[in-house]
């Protein structure tokens, strides 16, 4: 815009007032330079058009807008904070009166999380920041470009017709089981096996040859835990009731003599329970890759660290939920193995596998076995049995493994009896399991790390631990003929085959006695 001619500008008026220039601190000011600078800053254009305003780019405009928006947002946040502090969180406010006590209880219950914070961090400020960062990370993942990639076709689980052999227990429940090997009448050894997590009676010893069972005269019995497969659920299930189910099953199917136990992975805790509560019924126990309670207080720090460092963060989180908030487990289970879709075992169970295990789970034979086993396992579609199994794993078992150690126990009724027991063996007895215990541990097992079997060996020095180099959690037990033969040889010695004569039944014995009387 051109200036009106004949009217002096403010620069000319200023120059007419100070002919000799202004002085400050005895130093003259160059009005010409000041005028030029002022013209540039004010944005006025001189009459002769010598001054020009620089063009503002889109980048400058966006930058200025964002700065202004940020300043406004910061001021708005400060204002909202002041309003909240002055009206909402005061001691006499309605919100504090109604929610103060419940919030205090929740805060007290979650106070253990503060142990994970550095000592110099105030929880009041740290947790809101962590929560905000978590939301940002979740938002970033939801917009990840990986979601645009084609996903592989996921197989769906099929529910097969029922057809398992079942027996009724004393409490009225039915339990499903499977028999392999020789018949009950010709069995030299009876081997009872509870299954592991996300498994069923169909697993047994995966891939075991019938010829091997016949060679050793073994009757292998595997059964569905309550709520798994075709077994009825148990409302108040614990390890004591689990041991009772095993003994009642053995009695119902005609196992009159002592029998052997075989526990694999998490199924080993049911084996320990039967050894604890019914030791007189057990001839011996074998466990492959046994999983113990990862929160076991008698574990030393080194054993605890070596155990937890092998697991993925998701697996640690699931154990944490099982111990602290088991009510949240069904949410995750219904989005994995209870979703009706089949996924890889290591993805579902958050497993970190070694080289041999990774090779095995990709084998078509293993995949067919795994799919059929999972389909039978989740047949009833209920999350409760799986929650119960996980909670049992991380809870107090009600006994310590040190109780199976062979040790001397003396009965003393006073100081005199105690002094006499020091010199007399008559009043002392050996207690403990005092039966063969064999442990097979793959040294490359990252599901049940070797530190767990080290703990078992420390608690029960009499247990025989077979450490297998370069073997993982699945590779030694699944579809390995030589491995199965090694296990049987360690338990039973040289093969002697099945019994040649049929065992006498109660009716046969009664007839014999009646014939003698005649």
TORZANU-668080 format. One record per residue (C-alpha): residue number from 0; residue in one letter; chain; x, y, z. Coordinates in steps of 0.001 Angstrom, whole numbers, padded with zeros to 6 digits. Layout:
BEGIN
<NUM, "A", "A", <X, Y, Z>>
...
% end
This chain:
BEGIN
<0, "X", "A", <000000, 000000, 000000>>
<1, "X", "A", <001463, 003330, -001042>>
<2, "X", "A", <001829, 006036, 001565>>
<3, "X", "A", <-000091, 009369, 001152>>
<4, "X", "A", <002109, 011949, -000459>>
<5, "X", "A", <002609, 015296, 001348>>
<6, "X", "A", <002227, 013772, 004757>>
<7, "X", "A", <005551, 013308, 006550>>
<8, "X", "A", <006347, 009858, 007708>>
<9, "X", "A", <007163, 009053, 011329>>
<10, "X", "A", <010788, 008539, 010371>>
<11, "X", "A", <010972, 012079, 008985>>
<12, "X", "A", <009287, 013510, 012066>>
<13, "X", "A", <011711, 011640, 014301>>
<14, "X", "A", <014682, 012925, 012279>>
<15, "X", "A", <013435, 016523, 012505>>
<16, "X", "A", <013284, 016305, 016300>>
<17, "X", "A", <016823, 015067, 016675>>
<18, "X", "A", <018990, 016673, 014066>>
<19, "X", "A", <022212, 015619, 015617>>
<20, "X", "A", <021047, 012141, 016489>>
<21, "X", "A", <020227, 010667, 019884>>
<22, "X", "A", <022859, 009973, 022497>>
<23, "X", "A", <022793, 007283, 025123>>
<24, "X", "A", <025666, 006919, 027550>>
<25, "X", "A", <027554, 009456, 025417>>
<26, "X", "A", <027420, 007143, 022395>>
<27, "X", "A", <025559, 008369, 019285>>
<28, "X", "A", <022920, 006183, 017703>>
<29, "X", "A", <022841, 005763, 013999>>
<30, "X", "A", <019279, 006664, 013127>>
<31, "X", "A", <019685, 005489, 009577>>
<32, "X", "A", <020524, 001953, 010644>>
<33, "X", "A", <017811, 002040, 013275>>
<34, "X", "A", <015305, 003217, 010721>>
<35, "X", "A", <016251, 000467, 008296>>
<36, "X", "A", <015960, -002173, 011017>>
<37, "X", "A", <012646, -000745, 012152>>
<38, "X", "A", <011334, -000786, 008626>>
<39, "X", "A", <012226, -004419, 008205>>
<40, "X", "A", <010680, -005423, 011523>>
<41, "X", "A", <007525, -003344, 011039>>
<42, "X", "A", <006853, -004706, 007596>>
<43, "X", "A", <006262, -001230, 005997>>
<44, "X", "A", <007386, -000724, 002481>>
<45, "X", "A", <009240, 002448, 001626>>
<46, "X", "A", <007944, 004881, -000994>>
<47, "X", "A", <010596, 003976, -003505>>
<48, "X", "A", <009865, 000262, -003054>>
<49, "X", "A", <013422, -000575, -001990>>
<50, "X", "A", <012247, -002637, 001056>>
<51, "X", "A", <010511, -006050, 000537>>
<52, "X", "A", <009020, -008606, 002929>>
<53, "X", "A", <010529, -012171, 002736>>
<54, "X", "A", <008113, -014912, 001689>>
<55, "X", "A", <006945, -017323, 004436>>
<56, "X", "A", <007131, -021000, 003422>>
<57, "X", "A", <004555, -023682, 004216>>
<58, "X", "A", <007035, -025273, 006597>>
<59, "X", "A", <007319, -022019, 008555>>
<60, "X", "A", <003555, -021713, 008714>>
<61, "X", "A", <003110, -025294, 009981>>
<62, "X", "A", <005901, -024824, 012521>>
<63, "X", "A", <004358, -021637, 013818>>
<64, "X", "A", <000921, -023224, 014007>>
<65, "X", "A", <002226, -026230, 015945>>
<66, "X", "A", <004108, -024010, 018375>>
<67, "X", "A", <001032, -021896, 018977>>
<68, "X", "A", <-001152, -025008, 019341>>
<69, "X", "A", <001326, -026540, 021782>>
<70, "X", "A", <001416, -023393, 023908>>
<71, "X", "A", <-002384, -023247, 023985>>
<72, "X", "A", <-002619, -026926, 024906>>
<73, "X", "A", <-000053, -026488, 027672>>
<74, "X", "A", <-001969, -023549, 029099>>
<75, "X", "A", <-005215, -025510, 028868>>
<76, "X", "A", <-003642, -028478, 030668>>
<77, "X", "A", <-002333, -026268, 033440>>
<78, "X", "A", <-005743, -024683, 033807>>
<79, "X", "A", <-007501, -028073, 033975>>
<80, "X", "A", <-004962, -029286, 036509>>
<81, "X", "A", <-005594, -026248, 038701>>
<82, "X", "A", <-009348, -026763, 038470>>
<83, "X", "A", <-009030, -030446, 039410>>
<84, "X", "A", <-006730, -029693, 042342>>
<85, "X", "A", <-009040, -026954, 043637>>
<86, "X", "A", <-012379, -028731, 043197>>
<87, "X", "A", <-012080, -032513, 042681>>
<88, "X", "A", <-009231, -033809, 044856>>
<89, "X", "A", <-009844, -031702, 047919>>
<90, "X", "A", <-010588, -033563, 051114>>
<91, "X", "A", <-014186, -032331, 051319>>
<92, "X", "A", <-015067, -032968, 047665>>
<93, "X", "A", <-017747, -035485, 046681>>
<94, "X", "A", <-015334, -037602, 044600>>
<95, "X", "A", <-012806, -038013, 047421>>
<96, "X", "A", <-015522, -038846, 049952>>
<97, "X", "A", <-017004, -041572, 047733>>
<98, "X", "A", <-013908, -043030, 046057>>
<99, "X", "A", <-011149, -042253, 048533>>
<100, "X", "A", <-011347, -045461, 050574>>
<101, "X", "A", <-011799, -047883, 047617>>
<102, "X", "A", <-008923, -046177, 045783>>
<103, "X", "A", <-006744, -046500, 048870>>
<104, "X", "A", <-007500, -050242, 049074>>
<105, "X", "A", <-006689, -050771, 045394>>
<106, "X", "A", <-003514, -048716, 045742>>
<107, "X", "A", <-002447, -050810, 048725>>
<108, "X", "A", <-003118, -054037, 046829>>
<109, "X", "A", <-001059, -052865, 043856>>
<110, "X", "A", <001716, -051369, 045970>>
<111, "X", "A", <003919, -054398, 045271>>
<112, "X", "A", <004361, -053050, 041719>>
<113, "X", "A", <006383, -050173, 043161>>
<114, "X", "A", <009172, -052665, 043825>>
<115, "X", "A", <009861, -052701, 040078>>
<116, "X", "A", <010507, -048945, 040009>>
<117, "X", "A", <013936, -047382, 040602>>
<118, "X", "A", <014421, -046113, 044138>>
<119, "X", "A", <014702, -042469, 043032>>
<120, "X", "A", <011323, -042460, 041231>>
<121, "X", "A", <008125, -041254, 042867>>
<122, "X", "A", <005324, -043753, 042060>>
<123, "X", "A", <002753, -040946, 041873>>
<124, "X", "A", <004586, -039454, 038897>>
<125, "X", "A", <006160, -042597, 037440>>
<126, "X", "A", <003056, -044739, 036886>>
<127, "X", "A", <001055, -042121, 034943>>
<128, "X", "A", <004042, -041717, 032626>>
<129, "X", "A", <004354, -045495, 032192>>
<130, "X", "A", <000627, -045767, 031487>>
<131, "X", "A", <000784, -042960, 028917>>
<132, "X", "A", <003777, -044540, 027161>>
<133, "X", "A", <001940, -047876, 027137>>
<134, "X", "A", <-001051, -046260, 025416>>
<135, "X", "A", <001229, -044653, 022843>>
<136, "X", "A", <002947, -047976, 022157>>
<137, "X", "A", <-000414, -049701, 021827>>
<138, "X", "A", <-001586, -047043, 019389>>
<139, "X", "A", <001614, -047395, 017376>>
<140, "X", "A", <001214, -051169, 017184>>
<141, "X", "A", <-002394, -050842, 016084>>
<142, "X", "A", <-001274, -048742, 013108>>
<143, "X", "A", <001688, -050992, 012323>>
<144, "X", "A", <002192, -051616, 008580>>
<145, "X", "A", <002550, -055328, 009382>>
<146, "X", "A", <-001239, -055519, 009639>>
<147, "X", "A", <-001417, -054813, 005916>>
<148, "X", "A", <000592, -057933, 005093>>
<149, "X", "A", <-001272, -061099, 004129>>
<150, "X", "A", <-001675, -063486, 007067>>
<151, "X", "A", <-001354, -067250, 006737>>
<152, "X", "A", <-004512, -069339, 006754>>
<153, "X", "A", <-005195, -070601, 010294>>
<154, "X", "A", <-006631, -074082, 010636>>
<155, "X", "A", <-009762, -074549, 012686>>
<156, "X", "A", <-010089, -077082, 015466>>
<157, "X", "A", <-012533, -079916, 014962>>
<158, "X", "A", <-014560, -081581, 017681>>
<159, "X", "A", <-014601, -085348, 017215>>
<160, "X", "A", <-017395, -087693, 018346>>
<161, "X", "A", <-017130, -088962, 021897>>
<162, "X", "A", <-015904, -092496, 022342>>
<163, "X", "A", <-013484, -092665, 025260>>
<164, "X", "A", <-013597, -095446, 027819>>
<165, "X", "A", <-014834, -093992, 031109>>
<166, "X", "A", <-015166, -095224, 034675>>
<167, "X", "A", <-017146, -093785, 037539>>
<168, "X", "A", <-015306, -092556, 040610>>
<169, "X", "A", <-016633, -092854, 044176>>
<170, "X", "A", <-017926, -089260, 044122>>
<171, "X", "A", <-020042, -089916, 041028>>
<172, "X", "A", <-017813, -088201, 038468>>
<173, "X", "A", <-016659, -090008, 035343>>
<174, "X", "A", <-013049, -090044, 034229>>
<175, "X", "A", <-011881, -090961, 030709>>
<176, "X", "A", <-008780, -093035, 030140>>
<177, "X", "A", <-006832, -094866, 027437>>
<178, "X", "A", <-004915, -098146, 027626>>
<179, "X", "A", <-001963, -099207, 025475>>
<180, "X", "A", <000314, -102216, 025620>>
<181, "X", "A", <-000532, -105563, 027159>>
<182, "X", "A", <-003801, -106528, 028791>>
<183, "X", "A", <-004451, -106177, 032506>>
<184, "X", "A", <-004189, -109950, 033036>>
<185, "X", "A", <-000755, -110251, 031432>>
<186, "X", "A", <000814, -106953, 032515>>
<187, "X", "A", <004138, -107265, 034314>>
<188, "X", "A", <004218, -103529, 035023>>
<189, "X", "A", <001388, -100981, 035177>>
<190, "X", "A", <002382, -097438, 034240>>
<191, "X", "A", <-000117, -094633, 034998>>
<192, "X", "A", <000419, -091244, 033396>>
<193, "X", "A", <-001338, -087877, 033996>>
<194, "X", "A", <-001028, -085505, 031057>>
<195, "X", "A", <000497, -082035, 030940>>
<196, "X", "A", <-001105, -078629, 030263>>
<197, "X", "A", <-002929, -078318, 026910>>
<198, "X", "A", <-002908, -082084, 026478>>
<199, "X", "A", <-005162, -085097, 026975>>
<200, "X", "A", <-005221, -088845, 027530>>
<201, "X", "A", <-004401, -089305, 023831>>
<202, "X", "A", <-000865, -088053, 024400>>
<203, "X", "A", <000414, -090857, 026620>>
<204, "X", "A", <004008, -091451, 025554>>
<205, "X", "A", <003896, -089821, 022098>>
<206, "X", "A", <004902, -092280, 019414>>
<207, "X", "A", <005663, -095224, 021717>>
<208, "X", "A", <005701, -098538, 019848>>
<209, "X", "A", <003326, -101259, 020976>>
<210, "X", "A", <006108, -103780, 020388>>
<211, "X", "A", <008206, -102036, 023058>>
<212, "X", "A", <005345, -102145, 025548>>
<213, "X", "A", <004824, -105855, 024865>>
<214, "X", "A", <008565, -106522, 025099>>
<215, "X", "A", <008613, -105111, 028635>>
<216, "X", "A", <005121, -106300, 029559>>
<217, "X", "A", <003889, -102766, 030246>>
<218, "X", "A", <000270, -101695, 030557>>
<219, "X", "A", <000272, -097953, 029889>>
<220, "X", "A", <-002751, -096048, 031251>>
<221, "X", "A", <-003219, -092341, 030507>>
<222, "X", "A", <-006291, -090382, 031553>>
<223, "X", "A", <-007968, -086991, 031159>>
<224, "X", "A", <-007646, -084630, 034096>>
<225, "X", "A", <-010964, -083214, 035427>>
<226, "X", "A", <-012526, -080883, 032841>>
<227, "X", "A", <-010130, -082002, 030089>>
<228, "X", "A", <-011156, -084250, 027207>>
<229, "X", "A", <-014112, -086402, 028259>>
<230, "X", "A", <-013551, -086313, 032030>>
<231, "X", "A", <-016095, -084571, 034221>>
<232, "X", "A", <-014919, -081364, 035918>>
<233, "X", "A", <-014184, -081167, 039640>>
<234, "X", "A", <-015481, -078163, 041557>>
<235, "X", "A", <-012879, -078099, 044319>>
<236, "X", "A", <-009877, -079513, 042500>>
<237, "X", "A", <-006483, -079504, 044210>>
<238, "X", "A", <-003422, -081733, 044240>>
<239, "X", "A", <-004850, -083938, 046986>>
<240, "X", "A", <-008016, -084625, 044979>>
<241, "X", "A", <-005859, -085186, 041896>>
<242, "X", "A", <-003938, -087912, 043717>>
<243, "X", "A", <-007208, -089481, 044881>>
<244, "X", "A", <-008528, -089527, 041308>>
<245, "X", "A", <-005424, -091388, 040178>>
<246, "X", "A", <-005698, -094028, 042909>>
<247, "X", "A", <-009443, -094477, 042391>>
<248, "X", "A", <-008918, -094861, 038649>>
<249, "X", "A", <-006242, -097516, 039216>>
<250, "X", "A", <-008580, -099448, 041498>>
<251, "X", "A", <-011508, -099145, 039083>>
<252, "X", "A", <-009585, -100632, 036142>>
<253, "X", "A", <-008163, -103516, 038119>>
<254, "X", "A", <-004656, -102411, 039073>>
<255, "X", "A", <-004363, -104230, 042372>>
<256, "X", "A", <-000587, -104223, 042745>>
<257, "X", "A", <001701, -101252, 043115>>
<258, "X", "A", <002080, -099289, 039906>>
<259, "X", "A", <004628, -096951, 038360>>
<260, "X", "A", <004060, -093250, 037681>>
<261, "X", "A", <005228, -091293, 034651>>
<262, "X", "A", <004929, -087507, 034658>>
<263, "X", "A", <005846, -085227, 031767>>
<264, "X", "A", <006289, -081446, 031995>>
<265, "X", "A", <003548, -079847, 034135>>
<266, "X", "A", <001894, -083250, 034582>>
<267, "X", "A", <004704, -084103, 036987>>
<268, "X", "A", <003010, -082131, 039788>>
<269, "X", "A", <000220, -084735, 039832>>
<270, "X", "A", <002892, -087406, 040032>>
<271, "X", "A", <004437, -085710, 043081>>
<272, "X", "A", <000956, -085500, 044653>>
<273, "X", "A", <000337, -089257, 044295>>
<274, "X", "A", <003793, -089956, 045748>>
<275, "X", "A", <002980, -087708, 048685>>
<276, "X", "A", <-000525, -088882, 049600>>
<277, "X", "A", <-000433, -092551, 048514>>
<278, "X", "A", <003189, -093732, 048702>>
<279, "X", "A", <002174, -097312, 049555>>
<280, "X", "A", <000425, -097653, 046174>>
<281, "X", "A", <003432, -096516, 044149>>
<282, "X", "A", <006264, -098783, 042970>>
<283, "X", "A", <008403, -095957, 041575>>
<284, "X", "A", <008258, -092712, 039630>>
<285, "X", "A", <009718, -091362, 036415>>
<286, "X", "A", <009551, -087756, 035222>>
<287, "X", "A", <010622, -086224, 031945>>
<288, "X", "A", <011319, -082473, 031871>>
<289, "X", "A", <009440, -081889, 035157>>
<290, "X", "A", <008107, -078377, 035785>>
<291, "X", "A", <007993, -077254, 039400>>
<292, "X", "A", <006445, -074199, 041023>>
<293, "X", "A", <008534, -071274, 039713>>
<294, "X", "A", <007739, -069359, 042929>>
<295, "X", "A", <008958, -072173, 045189>>
<296, "X", "A", <010412, -070346, 048233>>
<297, "X", "A", <013029, -073044, 048903>>
<298, "X", "A", <014765, -072354, 045582>>
<299, "X", "A", <018054, -070499, 045986>>
<300, "X", "A", <018587, -067236, 044137>>
<301, "X", "A", <020787, -068796, 041458>>
<302, "X", "A", <018198, -071474, 040670>>
<303, "X", "A", <015439, -068871, 040538>>
<304, "X", "A", <017394, -066579, 038198>>
<305, "X", "A", <018400, -069392, 035836>>
<306, "X", "A", <014789, -070548, 035669>>
<307, "X", "A", <013139, -067210, 034929>>
<308, "X", "A", <015773, -065934, 032497>>
<309, "X", "A", <014923, -068740, 030042>>
<310, "X", "A", <011314, -067632, 029597>>
<311, "X", "A", <009793, -065059, 027297>>
<312, "X", "A", <008147, -061966, 028760>>
<313, "X", "A", <004673, -063201, 027816>>
<314, "X", "A", <005191, -066472, 029698>>
<315, "X", "A", <006398, -064590, 032768>>
<316, "X", "A", <003341, -062341, 032516>>
<317, "X", "A", <000977, -065339, 032375>>
<318, "X", "A", <002589, -066814, 035495>>
<319, "X", "A", <002195, -063419, 037178>>
<320, "X", "A", <-001500, -063325, 036286>>
<321, "X", "A", <-002009, -066897, 037517>>
<322, "X", "A", <-000509, -065989, 040862>>
<323, "X", "A", <-002013, -062526, 041355>>
<324, "X", "A", <-005030, -062120, 039048>>
<325, "X", "A", <-006204, -065563, 037814>>
<326, "X", "A", <-009584, -064088, 036965>>
<327, "X", "A", <-007938, -062504, 033897>>
<328, "X", "A", <-006586, -065777, 032453>>
<329, "X", "A", <-009810, -066759, 030592>>
<330, "X", "A", <-009505, -063533, 028587>>
<331, "X", "A", <-006196, -064724, 027126>>
<332, "X", "A", <-007149, -068393, 026827>>
<333, "X", "A", <-010263, -067597, 024783>>
<334, "X", "A", <-008074, -065689, 022338>>
<335, "X", "A", <-005636, -068539, 021897>>
<336, "X", "A", <-006333, -072267, 022263>>
<337, "X", "A", <-010044, -071788, 023166>>
<338, "X", "A", <-010685, -069604, 020109>>
<339, "X", "A", <-011483, -072590, 017877>>
<340, "X", "A", <-008417, -071950, 015733>>
<341, "X", "A", <-005145, -073853, 015652>>
<342, "X", "A", <-001833, -072068, 016020>>
<343, "X", "A", <001734, -073215, 016607>>
<344, "X", "A", <002462, -074571, 020061>>
<345, "X", "A", <005292, -072127, 020771>>
<346, "X", "A", <003044, -069178, 019825>>
<347, "X", "A", <000158, -070242, 022043>>
<348, "X", "A", <002251, -071142, 025052>>
<349, "X", "A", <004849, -068347, 024624>>
<350, "X", "A", <007667, -070881, 024509>>
<351, "X", "A", <011273, -070232, 023631>>
<352, "X", "A", <012458, -073455, 022002>>
<353, "X", "A", <015887, -074828, 021186>>
<354, "X", "A", <017115, -076104, 017845>>
<355, "X", "A", <015869, -079699, 018157>>
<356, "X", "A", <012477, -078637, 019494>>
<357, "X", "A", <011988, -076155, 016656>>
<358, "X", "A", <012827, -078854, 014144>>
<359, "X", "A", <010443, -081350, 015788>>
<360, "X", "A", <007342, -079129, 015960>>
<361, "X", "A", <007564, -078549, 012190>>
<362, "X", "A", <007526, -082277, 011466>>
<363, "X", "A", <004179, -083392, 009930>>
<364, "X", "A", <003950, -086364, 012315>>
<365, "X", "A", <004223, -084102, 015331>>
<366, "X", "A", <001794, -081557, 013871>>
<367, "X", "A", <-000883, -084219, 013284>>
<368, "X", "A", <-000415, -085544, 016815>>
<369, "X", "A", <-000446, -082028, 018279>>
<370, "X", "A", <-003635, -080999, 016459>>
<371, "X", "A", <-005562, -084109, 017484>>
<372, "X", "A", <-004338, -083825, 021073>>
<373, "X", "A", <-005373, -080170, 021359>>
<374, "X", "A", <-008759, -080852, 019778>>
<375, "X", "A", <-009446, -083495, 022416>>
<376, "X", "A", <-008064, -081308, 025191>>
<377, "X", "A", <-010396, -078342, 024536>>
<378, "X", "A", <-013424, -080489, 023722>>
<379, "X", "A", <-015558, -079060, 026558>>
<380, "X", "A", <-014686, -075449, 025669>>
<381, "X", "A", <-014374, -074326, 029287>>
<382, "X", "A", <-011561, -072088, 030531>>
<383, "X", "A", <-011936, -073089, 034195>>
<384, "X", "A", <-009959, -076388, 034029>>
<385, "X", "A", <-007030, -074620, 032372>>
<386, "X", "A", <-007138, -071817, 034941>>
<387, "X", "A", <-007192, -074379, 037745>>
<388, "X", "A", <-004202, -076204, 036258>>
<389, "X", "A", <-002143, -073022, 035920>>
<390, "X", "A", <-003061, -071783, 039405>>
<391, "X", "A", <-002106, -075157, 040906>>
<392, "X", "A", <001270, -074887, 039215>>
<393, "X", "A", <002165, -071543, 040815>>
<394, "X", "A", <000458, -072014, 044197>>
<395, "X", "A", <001637, -073659, 047378>>
<396, "X", "A", <001469, -077411, 046726>>
<397, "X", "A", <000885, -078242, 050376>>
<398, "X", "A", <004126, -080201, 050651>>
<399, "X", "A", <007822, -079792, 049972>>
<400, "X", "A", <009962, -081985, 047729>>
<401, "X", "A", <012359, -082376, 050649>>
<402, "X", "A", <009744, -084661, 052252>>
<403, "X", "A", <010615, -087342, 049671>>
<404, "X", "A", <014219, -087406, 050829>>
<405, "X", "A", <015260, -090508, 052773>>
<406, "X", "A", <016079, -089472, 056310>>
<407, "X", "A", <016054, -090836, 059837>>
<408, "X", "A", <013127, -089999, 062086>>
<409, "X", "A", <013309, -090844, 065776>>
<410, "X", "A", <010371, -090894, 068169>>
<411, "X", "A", <011274, -089063, 071369>>
<412, "X", "A", <009074, -088437, 074382>>
<413, "X", "A", <011571, -086584, 076505>>
<414, "X", "A", <015217, -085831, 077048>>
<415, "X", "A", <015959, -089371, 078256>>
<416, "X", "A", <014327, -090930, 075162>>
<417, "X", "A", <016240, -088537, 072941>>
<418, "X", "A", <019560, -089481, 074556>>
<419, "X", "A", <018729, -093178, 074203>>
<420, "X", "A", <017813, -092722, 070534>>
<421, "X", "A", <021305, -091415, 069832>>
<422, "X", "A", <022704, -094856, 070689>>
<423, "X", "A", <019798, -097087, 069726>>
<424, "X", "A", <018495, -097714, 066217>>
<425, "X", "A", <015376, -099510, 067449>>
<426, "X", "A", <013379, -096331, 068075>>
<427, "X", "A", <014381, -094660, 064822>>
<428, "X", "A", <013031, -095282, 061342>>
<429, "X", "A", <013820, -094144, 057827>>
<430, "X", "A", <011174, -091889, 056303>>
<431, "X", "A", <010780, -090470, 052829>>
<432, "X", "A", <009602, -091943, 049551>>
<433, "X", "A", <012255, -094685, 049525>>
<434, "X", "A", <011261, -095844, 046007>>
<435, "X", "A", <013105, -095306, 042716>>
<436, "X", "A", <012823, -091755, 041320>>
<437, "X", "A", <014209, -091078, 037834>>
<438, "X", "A", <014407, -087646, 036199>>
<439, "X", "A", <015233, -087063, 032511>>
<440, "X", "A", <016374, -083519, 031756>>
<441, "X", "A", <017244, -082112, 028333>>
<442, "X", "A", <020076, -079637, 028728>>
<443, "X", "A", <018687, -077451, 025937>>
<444, "X", "A", <015212, -077360, 027519>>
<445, "X", "A", <013950, -073775, 027761>>
<446, "X", "A", <010449, -074654, 029006>>
<447, "X", "A", <011557, -076643, 032063>>
<448, "X", "A", <015133, -075345, 032393>>
<449, "X", "A", <017886, -077578, 033836>>
<450, "X", "A", <017845, -075398, 036959>>
<451, "X", "A", <014560, -077096, 037914>>
<452, "X", "A", <016075, -080572, 037873>>
<453, "X", "A", <019076, -079172, 039766>>
<454, "X", "A", <016659, -078035, 042460>>
<455, "X", "A", <015007, -081490, 042556>>
<456, "X", "A", <018421, -083138, 042858>>
<457, "X", "A", <019319, -080825, 045743>>
<458, "X", "A", <016034, -081537, 047536>>
<459, "X", "A", <016103, -085317, 046871>>
<460, "X", "A", <019725, -086521, 046628>>
<461, "X", "A", <018533, -090116, 046121>>
<462, "X", "A", <016784, -089220, 042846>>
<463, "X", "A", <018606, -090318, 039682>>
<464, "X", "A", <018876, -087411, 037252>>
<465, "X", "A", <019660, -088309, 033622>>
<466, "X", "A", <021026, -085197, 031909>>
<467, "X", "A", <020667, -085431, 028123>>
<468, "X", "A", <022938, -083083, 026110>>
<469, "X", "A", <021470, -081075, 023222>>
<470, "X", "A", <017898, -082262, 023906>>
<471, "X", "A", <014980, -079908, 024446>>
<472, "X", "A", <011582, -080094, 026092>>
<473, "X", "A", <009889, -082143, 023352>>
<474, "X", "A", <012688, -083745, 021360>>
<475, "X", "A", <013625, -086448, 023897>>
<476, "X", "A", <010095, -087599, 024770>>
<477, "X", "A", <008151, -087289, 021506>>
<478, "X", "A", <008535, -089849, 018700>>
<479, "X", "A", <011947, -091073, 019829>>
<480, "X", "A", <012106, -094876, 019894>>
<481, "X", "A", <015586, -095010, 021390>>
<482, "X", "A", <014605, -092533, 024110>>
<483, "X", "A", <011583, -094622, 025101>>
<484, "X", "A", <013726, -097743, 025283>>
<485, "X", "A", <016239, -095934, 027523>>
<486, "X", "A", <013449, -094873, 029891>>
<487, "X", "A", <012040, -098393, 030139>>
<488, "X", "A", <015460, -099930, 030678>>
<489, "X", "A", <016225, -097490, 033505>>
<490, "X", "A", <012906, -098296, 035201>>
<491, "X", "A", <012506, -102024, 034586>>
<492, "X", "A", <015934, -103342, 033609>>
<493, "X", "A", <016219, -106019, 030945>>
<494, "X", "A", <012953, -106785, 029144>>
<495, "X", "A", <011225, -109928, 030381>>
<496, "X", "A", <008076, -109793, 028295>>
<497, "X", "A", <004496, -110101, 029425>>
<498, "X", "A", <003255, -112647, 031918>>
<499, "X", "A", <002629, -116027, 030376>>
<500, "X", "A", <-000146, -117068, 032740>>
<501, "X", "A", <-003440, -115295, 033329>>
<502, "X", "A", <-003790, -113718, 036752>>
<503, "X", "A", <-006224, -115456, 039015>>
<504, "X", "A", <-009394, -113490, 039659>>
<505, "X", "A", <-011337, -113455, 042898>>
<506, "X", "A", <-013929, -115816, 041392>>
<507, "X", "A", <-011247, -118299, 040383>>
<508, "X", "A", <-009756, -118209, 043856>>
<509, "X", "A", <-013189, -118732, 045420>>
<510, "X", "A", <-013863, -121733, 043199>>
<511, "X", "A", <-010490, -123190, 044133>>
<512, "X", "A", <-011181, -122788, 047842>>
<513, "X", "A", <-014629, -124387, 047477>>
<514, "X", "A", <-013128, -127319, 045573>>
<515, "X", "A", <-010602, -127840, 048387>>
<516, "X", "A", <-013379, -127913, 050964>>
<517, "X", "A", <-015180, -130632, 049032>>
% end
